[in-house]
């Protein structure tokens, strides 16, 4: 097996669990895996446990395929068919699964539940999405951006939408990489103040790298990347009607895209609701890199698993 760099932190709960150097290494490793240059990496006889309290397509399938390609296997610990769904304490579940699995990928609502798993597990715990962060998504996003522009230098990433878990991880990972990031959202829907504070610390309190804005047109001006996401995340369905009204004017359309740089691209972490956060015309346009972005979930997660379980 190749002598891989093992990540300093045993878990990947947040983008901040990696250093700048580790993020760059993961992206380089993921690209080599994508290009078929690292086929001799193996996690034979290793098992990844998947605990998904939230529904999933890309995250679940990409983790399963990633482990399969590395020679390992996955086990689906669906809360509806295991004792997890019957209220077994997390600390008991985590200690038992540590005896069976070599890592756990957890997709849940409360970030504190993820931290509880990590506290009691003796094996790596990976954030497959919480209400606070989606760090695996951010890795795939920045791999896609680097593939397009060959560098992060002079890249301006504009996120149009809710200051949600995706926005939080883009902010933190982007701050590690020194990428100029603009978040455009209606008033009252800004990203987590704690995330902004941490990002500012990474940026040495520079407001040139992170800008929180309420005008999508201004945020799109001169942007290299326009990124959007659904306005109502899983678990927020009851607020959908009011949020749709609040986000009027925040749809990524031809008018907004005309404000960006000539060579700009469009990203979306999916699923997309065309006609709401993005028009069908833009979704299907030549600027779309959405499906390359989705594919890259597989490659960055292969790299992450290799560096956590090796």
DASUL-V678614 format. One record per residue. N is the residue number from 1. RES is the residue in one small letter. PHI is phi in radians with two decimals (* if undefined). Layout:
# DASUL-V678614
((N	RES	PHI) (N	RES	PHI))
This chain:
# DASUL-V678614
((1	x	*) (2	x	-1.06) (3	x	-1.35) (4	x	-1.43) (5	x	-1.34) (6	x	-1.57) (7	x	-1.10) (8	x	-1.10) (9	x	-1.57) (10	x	-1.26) (11	x	-2.12) (12	x	-2.28) (13	x	-1.60) (14	x	-2.60) (15	x	-1.01) (16	x	-1.34) (17	x	-1.39) (18	x	-2.15) (19	x	-1.57) (20	x	-1.02) (21	x	-1.11) (22	x	-1.22) (23	x	-1.09) (24	x	-1.08) (25	x	-1.10) (26	x	-1.07) (27	x	-1.17) (28	x	-1.15) (29	x	-1.15) (30	x	-1.06) (31	x	-1.13) (32	x	-1.13) (33	x	-1.11) (34	x	-1.07) (35	x	-1.49) (36	x	1.33) (37	x	-1.64) (38	x	-2.26) (39	x	-1.28) (40	x	-1.62) (41	x	-1.37) (42	x	-2.36) (43	x	-2.10) (44	x	-1.02) (45	x	1.21) (46	x	-1.58) (47	x	-2.21) (48	x	-1.84) (49	x	-1.55) (50	x	-1.91) (51	x	-1.98) (52	x	-2.07) (53	x	-1.40) (54	x	-1.96) (55	x	-1.15) (56	x	-2.81) (57	x	-2.02) (58	x	-1.11) (59	x	-1.15) (60	x	-1.11) (61	x	-1.16) (62	x	-1.15) (63	x	-1.19) (64	x	-1.13) (65	x	-1.20) (66	x	-1.03) (67	x	-1.13) (68	x	-1.09) (69	x	-1.17) (70	x	-1.54) (71	x	1.59) (72	x	-1.73) (73	x	-2.31) (74	x	-2.15) (75	x	-2.28) (76	x	-1.55) (77	x	-1.75) (78	x	-1.11) (79	x	-1.00) (80	x	-1.37) (81	x	-2.14) (82	x	-2.35) (83	x	-1.22) (84	x	-1.02) (85	x	-1.28) (86	x	-1.71) (87	x	1.65) (88	x	-1.06) (89	x	-1.00) (90	x	-0.99) (91	x	-1.13) (92	x	-1.32) (93	x	-1.03) (94	x	-1.09) (95	x	-1.23) (96	x	-1.22) (97	x	-1.14) (98	x	-1.12) (99	x	-1.43) (100	x	-1.85) (101	x	-1.89) (102	x	-1.72) (103	x	-2.92) (104	x	-2.22) (105	x	-1.91) (106	x	-2.12) (107	x	-2.12) (108	x	-2.56) (109	x	-1.51) (110	x	-1.39) (111	x	-1.10) (112	x	-1.12) (113	x	-1.16) (114	x	-1.06) (115	x	-1.13) (116	x	-1.18) (117	x	-1.03) (118	x	-1.14) (119	x	-1.10) (120	x	-1.77) (121	x	-1.42) (122	x	-1.66) (123	x	-2.02) (124	x	-1.01) (125	x	-2.03) (126	x	-2.03) (127	x	-1.38) (128	x	-1.62) (129	x	2.30) (130	x	-2.30) (131	x	-1.16) (132	x	-1.61) (133	x	-2.51) (134	x	-2.45) (135	x	-1.18) (136	x	-1.14) (137	x	-1.09) (138	x	-1.09) (139	x	-1.05) (140	x	-1.12) (141	x	-1.09) (142	x	-1.30) (143	x	-1.13) (144	x	-1.07) (145	x	-1.13) (146	x	-1.16) (147	x	-1.07) (148	x	-1.33) (149	x	-1.92) (150	x	1.15) (151	x	-2.93) (152	x	-1.70) (153	x	-1.17) (154	x	1.18) (155	x	-1.42) (156	x	-2.00) (157	x	-1.79) (158	x	-1.96) (159	x	-1.80) (160	x	-1.92) (161	x	2.59) (162	x	-1.27) (163	x	-1.36) (164	x	-1.71) (165	x	-1.07) (166	x	-1.12) (167	x	-1.05) (168	x	-1.05) (169	x	-1.26) (170	x	-1.07) (171	x	-1.09) (172	x	-1.23) (173	x	-1.18) (174	x	-1.10) (175	x	-1.17) (176	x	-1.07) (177	x	-1.57) (178	x	1.30) (179	x	-1.58) (180	x	-1.24) (181	x	-2.22) (182	x	-2.07) (183	x	-1.96) (184	x	-1.96) (185	x	-2.60) (186	x	-1.11) (187	x	-1.04) (188	x	1.67) (189	x	-2.09) (190	x	-1.21) (191	x	-1.09) (192	x	-0.96) (193	x	-1.01) (194	x	-1.15) (195	x	-1.12) (196	x	-1.06) (197	x	-1.07) (198	x	-1.13) (199	x	-1.14) (200	x	-1.12) (201	x	-1.10) (202	x	-1.13) (203	x	-1.60) (204	x	0.96) (205	x	1.06) (206	x	-1.47) (207	x	-1.46) (208	x	-1.35) (209	x	-1.63) (210	x	-2.24) (211	x	-2.28) (212	x	-1.75) (213	x	-2.27) (214	x	-2.01) (215	x	-2.00) (216	x	-1.11) (217	x	-1.15) (218	x	-1.13) (219	x	-1.16) (220	x	-1.39) (221	x	-1.06) (222	x	1.31) (223	x	-1.28) (224	x	-1.55) (225	x	-2.34) (226	x	-1.92) (227	x	-2.16) (228	x	-2.41) (229	x	-2.59) (230	x	-1.03) (231	x	-1.37) (232	x	-2.07) (233	x	-1.34) (234	x	-1.01) (235	x	1.68) (236	x	-1.94) (237	x	-1.01) (238	x	-1.19) (239	x	-1.78) (240	x	-1.00) (241	x	-1.07) (242	x	-1.22) (243	x	-1.21) (244	x	-1.02) (245	x	-1.20) (246	x	-1.13) (247	x	-1.66) (248	x	-1.03) (249	x	1.70) (250	x	-1.84) (251	x	-1.34) (252	x	-1.35) (253	x	-2.30) (254	x	-1.09) (255	x	-1.08) (256	x	-1.19) (257	x	-1.18) (258	x	-1.15) (259	x	-1.45) (260	x	-1.49) (261	x	-1.11) (262	x	-1.02) (263	x	-1.64) (264	x	-1.23) (265	x	-2.22) (266	x	-2.07) (267	x	-2.15) (268	x	-2.71) (269	x	-1.38) (270	x	1.13) (271	x	-1.27) (272	x	-1.89) (273	x	-1.95) (274	x	-1.12) (275	x	1.67) (276	x	-1.86) (277	x	-1.34) (278	x	-2.64) (279	x	-1.41) (280	x	-1.09) (281	x	-1.05) (282	x	-1.30) (283	x	-1.03) (284	x	-1.68) (285	x	-1.37) (286	x	-1.19) (287	x	-1.43) (288	x	-1.15) (289	x	-2.13) (290	x	-1.15) (291	x	-1.47) (292	x	-1.13) (293	x	-1.05) (294	x	-1.14) (295	x	-1.05) (296	x	-1.18) (297	x	-1.01) (298	x	-1.07) (299	x	-1.25) (300	x	-1.22) (301	x	-1.30) (302	x	-1.04) (303	x	-1.09) (304	x	-1.10) (305	x	-1.10) (306	x	-1.07) (307	x	-1.50) (308	x	-1.70) (309	x	-1.85) (310	x	-1.13))
